[in-house]
Amino acid sequence: MASLSPLRLYRRVETAGILVLTAVGEVDTTTTPILDKELDHIAAQPSVRAVVVDFSSVTFLGVAGMELLLRAAGCAAVRRREFALVVGNPAMWRTLEITGAEPALLCYGSLHEAVEAAATHSQYLAAIGKTGETRVSTDGNADET
């Protein structure tokens, strides 16, 4: 009998451009590569405007998983995408607080909250323009693109 992986991932589009990745199990040094590969695949999709990672069913989060989440959030910021984390249990919140990662991640207590926040953020980015970048010309004037 083959044993189940200690981490299972489920991907679905919640609403236009918002992808929800649900993780079930443990995120440690042995399972982080699975999550990393999936997040890389998602990051390469231009139609994704926001990523909500649902960790409400994650029973353990190790340092390797925490580092991966921080990197993924940084990559999403560079791409001007929302990256939200659903934290379902008090032990997970404590881990985020103790490691100092909580302020660097957009954390929510429920999937509904995270999806609503991601949708609001996506609407905001759409309202200010596709890239929203500000360039400063040689005369010192700022121009939004």
C-alpha positions as MATLAB code, in Angstrom:
seq = 'MASLSPLRLYRRVETAGILVLTAVGEVDTTTTPILDKELDHIAAQPSVRAVVVDFSSVTFLGVAGMELLLRAAGCAAVRRREFALVVGNPAMWRTLEITGAEPALLCYGSLHEAVEAAATHSQYLAAIGKTGETRVSTDGNADET';
ca = [
       0.000    0.000    0.000;
       1.480    3.351   -1.043;
       1.459    6.129    1.538;
      -0.133    9.460    0.784;
       2.068   12.505    0.456;
       2.058   14.626    3.619;
       1.053   17.575    1.375;
      -1.773   17.757   -1.138;
      -2.491   20.824   -3.285;
      -5.730   21.826   -4.973;
      -5.957   24.708   -7.417;
      -9.063   26.529   -8.593;
     -10.029   29.908   -9.974;
     -12.303   31.550   -7.425;
     -13.290   34.509   -9.557;
     -11.809   36.187  -12.641;
      -8.065   36.314  -12.195;
      -8.013   35.176   -8.556;
      -6.490   31.748   -8.117;
      -6.916   29.833   -4.874;
      -4.308   27.231   -3.983;
      -5.424   25.051   -1.087;
      -2.788   23.084    0.795;
      -3.650   20.134    2.999;
      -1.058   18.501    5.229;
       2.453   19.508    6.234;
       4.770   22.077    4.673;
       8.330   21.144    5.612;
      11.677   20.541    3.906;
      10.397   17.423    2.141;
       7.164   18.958    0.827;
       8.274   22.536    0.150;
       9.580   21.626   -3.348;
       6.055   20.489   -4.299;
       4.594   23.809   -3.185;
       7.445   25.742   -4.799;
       6.857   24.081   -8.175;
       3.126   24.835   -8.014;
       3.678   28.487   -7.049;
       6.192   28.869   -9.908;
       3.630   27.420  -12.321;
       0.991   29.854  -11.058;
       3.386   32.823  -11.236;
       4.037   32.081  -14.911;
       0.357   32.462  -15.799;
      -0.308   36.012  -17.025;
      -4.059   35.724  -16.444;
      -3.577   35.376  -12.676;
      -4.054   38.744  -10.972;
      -4.055   37.477   -7.402;
      -3.061   34.325   -5.541;
      -4.732   33.192   -2.340;
      -2.886   30.370   -0.602;
      -5.250   28.590    1.765;
      -3.294   27.072    4.641;
      -6.353   26.520    6.851;
      -5.796   22.748    6.540;
      -2.025   22.842    6.993;
      -1.029   21.054   10.192;
       2.669   22.019   10.218;
       4.664   24.862    8.702;
       8.436   24.556    8.846;
      11.105   27.151    8.205;
      11.545   26.060    4.580;
       7.831   26.597    3.959;
       7.923   29.989    5.662;
      10.863   31.090    3.517;
       9.036   29.914    0.391;
       5.932   31.922    1.298;
       8.024   35.050    1.835;
       9.773   34.584   -1.536;
       6.467   33.954   -3.304;
       4.934   37.068   -1.739;
       7.950   39.098   -2.896;
       7.692   37.736   -6.437;
       3.974   38.521   -6.506;
       4.681   42.088   -5.377;
       7.200   42.543   -8.191;
       4.534   41.334  -10.647;
       1.982   43.685   -8.999;
      -0.169   40.784   -7.861;
      -1.916   40.237   -4.572;
      -0.555   37.322   -2.548;
      -2.725   36.416    0.417;
      -2.409   33.653    2.975;
      -5.323   32.056    4.801;
      -4.259   30.968    8.270;
      -6.815   28.745    9.889;
      -5.479   27.784   13.277;
      -3.945   29.549   16.288;
      -0.740   27.482   16.123;
      -0.095   28.714   12.580;
      -0.695   32.332   13.656;
       1.819   31.855   16.485;
       4.390   30.460   14.061;
       3.958   33.508   11.806;
       4.215   35.896   14.762;
       7.231   34.199   16.351;
       9.196   34.096   13.108;
       8.338   37.709   12.318;
       6.827   36.705    8.969;
       3.281   37.874    9.707;
       3.860   41.570    8.896;
       5.457   40.615    5.557;
       2.500   38.475    4.473;
      -1.119   39.449    3.960;
      -2.756   37.004    6.356;
      -6.468   36.368    6.745;
      -8.554   34.207    9.048;
     -10.861   32.889    6.340;
     -10.855   32.123    2.651;
     -13.789   34.482    2.125;
     -11.858   37.398    3.680;
      -8.767   36.685    1.595;
     -10.670   36.395   -1.693;
     -12.609   39.608   -0.995;
      -9.368   41.476   -0.219;
      -7.693   40.083   -3.337;
     -10.660   41.129   -5.487;
     -10.574   44.643   -4.032;
      -6.849   44.908   -4.648;
      -7.213   43.652   -8.219;
      -9.947   46.211   -8.875;
      -7.712   48.937   -7.469;
      -4.814   47.953   -9.731;
      -7.148   47.856  -12.724;
      -8.441   51.321  -11.862;
      -4.966   52.878  -11.717;
      -3.816   51.207  -14.914;
      -2.362   47.911  -15.935;
       1.129   48.519  -14.611;
       0.618   51.539  -12.404;
       4.324   52.295  -12.677;
       5.482   55.829  -12.146;
       8.366   57.083  -14.224;
      10.221   60.266  -13.550;
      11.336   62.115  -16.653;
      14.550   64.077  -16.905;
      12.629   67.305  -16.133;
      11.538   65.826  -12.775;
       7.860   65.316  -13.674;
       6.231   62.016  -12.741;
       4.241   60.221  -15.412;
       2.043   57.174  -14.671;
       2.044   54.367  -17.246;
];
